[in-house]
Amino acid sequence: MGAVNQLTVSLLSRMEALVVPLQDRATMWDLSATFPADDIEDLRAAGLLQAIVPAHLGGLGLGTEPDGALGALALLRLLGRANLALGRLVEAHINALRLVFRLADPALQQRVAQDAKDGKLVGLWVTDPPGDGLRISADGMLNGHKQFCSGAGHIDAAVVTALDEAGGARLVYVPIGTGLTASPLTGGLSGMRAATTGQVAFDSAAGTVFGKPDDYLAEPDFSCGAWRTSAVTLGGLEALSQQLRSQLVSRHRHGDPHQQARVGQAMIATETARLWMAEAAVQAESEPNDIPAAISYVGQARLAVERACLEVMELSQRSLGVAAFLRSNPVERICRDLSTYLRQPAADMVLTEAAIFGMENIPR
Ligand SMILES: Cc1cc2nc3c(=O)[nH]c(=O)nc-3n(C[C@H](O)[C@H](O)[C@H](O)COP(=O)(O)OP(=O)(O)OC[C@H]3O[C@@H](n4cnc5c(N)ncnc54)[C@H](O)[C@@H]3O)c2cc1C
């Protein structure tokens, strides 16, 4: 796995320059639960949506090729630092494009590469509501529903899963158009409001099927892909840790030994999460020979980052007091966004499977 190349370095420096402006707008998007269209436009202009395309199709391969792993990690951390909800939208874009570039035929890959180079934002909608999930008929029409759809009503295309008549989960690339109706979740999520996570009804919508039945569940990608969510949450954790320190200093409360002890614990937790993620990104993206070992490692990394986030949220709220709950304080939004975004599938199973792997592979 090579070092980050020069084109990626300059993309990351453009992204780094955007972090503060994006942080400044994050509260506004959150308060009104608005899709961050201006932010997405800035990312487009910086070439970020296009950079996910593999190098041989004209991108930088960030998140879609082994050599793009470290660049993708840096990018997702920066996005998480800027605004977790924006990070979630781009994370989904990477996940969706990765599926296309690994599983689709050359014609669809070319088409989706062109869409991404034109600046289109793609989502990944794979969560079915109980009872009326998405189905695909023999003539290729999509009917049914998806829930927890980030970017619903705003993004340009989505990769979805749909059950075929034989019960296989098919992947479908769906340009957003006729036959799709997006609506908000009843009551909405309390955090990640700017990710505009809604529900979508499909009524004879058309798309392009790719891959084989159940390819979406193929390992190691299915489990190891979790590292990208954790990378965004790591960025949020870093922003929270920065806020904790700077707010204590600006309120002249940093000389107190109790506050110093909490800051020390927060710094250790943040660095622990960073170290886990640096290794998890490499293990997940390097086409591992030992697939169970990689899945176990990434699962542990996911849970270690989750634990670090929960710990620093508690430390920050204890240190800053009720100020951490003012809607105008970025700490309030970051904690609310992290609390929501950390709820990812099957946490218990990830832990116990990692433990079983560890017990079945005890070094002699
Ligand atoms: C901000 C945000 C944006 C999202 N955007 C999208 C999107 O764009 N597209 C999309 O498809 N999805 C999206 N999702 C949904 C996401 O993919 C997951 O479906 C969701 O986050 C699962 O979280 P959960 O905590 O409910 O998981 P669960 O797996 O239901 O876990 C909840 C608890 O139940 C336990 N548990 C799990 N299974 C069982 C079981 N069988 N028996 C007993 N206990 C069990 C778990 O260990 C855990 O303790 C989004 C979610 C969030 C938070």
The ligand as a Tripos MOL2 file, in Angstrom:
@<TRIPOS>MOLECULE
LIG
   53    58     1     0     0
SMALL
NO_CHARGES

@<TRIPOS>ATOM
      1 C1        -27.2540    9.1000   10.7620 C.3       1 LIG1
      2 C2        -27.5980    7.8090   10.1200 C.ar      1 LIG1
      3 C3        -27.6630    7.7490    8.7470 C.ar      1 LIG1
      4 C4        -28.0100    6.5570    8.1150 C.ar      1 LIG1
      5 N1        -28.0490    6.5260    6.7430 N.ar      1 LIG1
      6 C5        -28.3510    5.3880    6.1270 C.ar      1 LIG1
      7 C6        -28.3810    5.3130    4.6860 C.ar      1 LIG1
      8 O1        -28.1360    6.2860    3.9700 O.2       1 LIG1
      9 N2        -28.6960    4.1360    4.1320 N.ar      1 LIG1
     10 C7        -28.9920    3.0170    4.8690 C.ar      1 LIG1
     11 O2        -29.2600    1.9840    4.3050 O.2       1 LIG1
     12 N3        -28.9810    3.0540    6.2100 N.ar      1 LIG1
     13 C8        -28.6550    4.1900    6.8540 C.ar      1 LIG1
     14 N4        -28.6540    4.2250    8.2270 N.ar      1 LIG1
     15 C9        -29.0660    3.0360    8.9690 C.3       1 LIG1
     16 C10       -27.8800    2.1670    9.3130 C.3       1 LIG1
     17 O3        -27.3730    1.5770    8.1510 O.3       1 LIG1
     18 C11       -28.2890    1.0600   10.2860 C.3       1 LIG1
     19 O4        -29.4060    0.3900    9.8180 O.3       1 LIG1
     20 C12       -28.5950    1.5900   11.6360 C.3       1 LIG1
     21 O5        -27.7080    2.5960   11.9750 O.3       1 LIG1
     22 C13       -28.5460    0.4240   12.6070 C.3       1 LIG1
     23 O6        -28.3780    0.8770   13.9200 O.3       1 LIG1
     24 P1        -29.0520    0.1630   15.1410 P.3       1 LIG1
     25 O7        -28.3240    0.6370   16.3630 O.co2     1 LIG1
     26 O8        -30.5210    0.3300   15.0840 O.co2     1 LIG1
     27 O9        -28.6400   -1.3630   14.8540 O.3       1 LIG1
     28 P2        -29.1330   -2.7300   15.4260 P.3       1 LIG1
     29 O10       -28.3000   -3.7600   14.7260 O.co2     1 LIG1
     30 O11       -30.5930   -2.9020   15.3690 O.co2     1 LIG1
     31 O12       -28.6350   -2.6580   16.9200 O.3       1 LIG1
     32 C14       -29.3880   -2.1800   18.0180 C.3       1 LIG1
     33 C15       -29.1050   -3.0900   19.1850 C.3       1 LIG1
     34 O13       -29.7350   -4.3670   18.9380 O.3       1 LIG1
     35 C16       -28.7600   -5.4100   18.9660 C.3       1 LIG1
     36 N5        -29.2000   -6.3920   17.9630 N.ar      1 LIG1
     37 C17       -28.9640   -6.3830   16.6280 C.ar      1 LIG1
     38 N6        -29.5460   -7.4330   16.0590 N.ar      1 LIG1
     39 C18       -30.1760   -8.1270   17.0570 C.ar      1 LIG1
     40 C19       -30.9530   -9.3140   17.0920 C.ar      1 LIG1
     41 N7        -31.1940  -10.0010   15.9790 N.pl3     1 LIG1
     42 N8        -31.4340   -9.7370   18.2680 N.ar      1 LIG1
     43 C20       -31.1930   -9.0320   19.4020 C.ar      1 LIG1
     44 N9        -30.4780   -7.8950   19.4420 N.ar      1 LIG1
     45 C21       -29.9690   -7.4500   18.2670 C.ar      1 LIG1
     46 C22       -27.4530   -4.7190   18.6500 C.3       1 LIG1
     47 O14       -26.3360   -5.4560   19.0990 O.3       1 LIG1
     48 C23       -27.6280   -3.4040   19.4040 C.3       1 LIG1
     49 O15       -27.3980   -3.6070   20.7780 O.3       1 LIG1
     50 C24       -28.3020    5.3890    8.8770 C.ar      1 LIG1
     51 C25       -28.1970    5.4450   10.2660 C.ar      1 LIG1
     52 C26       -27.8540    6.6330   10.9000 C.ar      1 LIG1
     53 C27       -27.7310    6.6570   12.3890 C.3       1 LIG1
@<TRIPOS>BOND
     1     1     2 1
     2     2     3 ar
     3     2    52 ar
     4     3     4 ar
     5     4     5 ar
     6     4    50 ar
     7     5     6 ar
     8     6     7 ar
     9     6    13 1
    10     7     8 2
    11     7     9 ar
    12     9    10 ar
    13    10    11 2
    14    10    12 ar
    15    12    13 ar
    16    13    14 ar
    17    14    15 1
    18    14    50 ar
    19    15    16 1
    20    16    17 1
    21    16    18 1
    22    18    19 1
    23    18    20 1
    24    20    21 1
    25    20    22 1
    26    22    23 1
    27    23    24 1
    28    24    25 2
    29    24    26 1
    30    24    27 1
    31    27    28 1
    32    28    29 2
    33    28    30 1
    34    28    31 1
    35    31    32 1
    36    32    33 1
    37    33    34 1
    38    33    48 1
    39    34    35 1
    40    35    36 1
    41    35    46 1
    42    36    37 ar
    43    36    45 ar
    44    37    38 ar
    45    38    39 ar
    46    39    40 ar
    47    39    45 ar
    48    40    41 1
    49    40    42 ar
    50    42    43 ar
    51    43    44 ar
    52    44    45 ar
    53    46    47 1
    54    46    48 1
    55    48    49 1
    56    50    51 ar
    57    51    52 ar
    58    52    53 1
@<TRIPOS>SUBSTRUCTURE
     1 LIG1         1 GROUP 0 **** ****
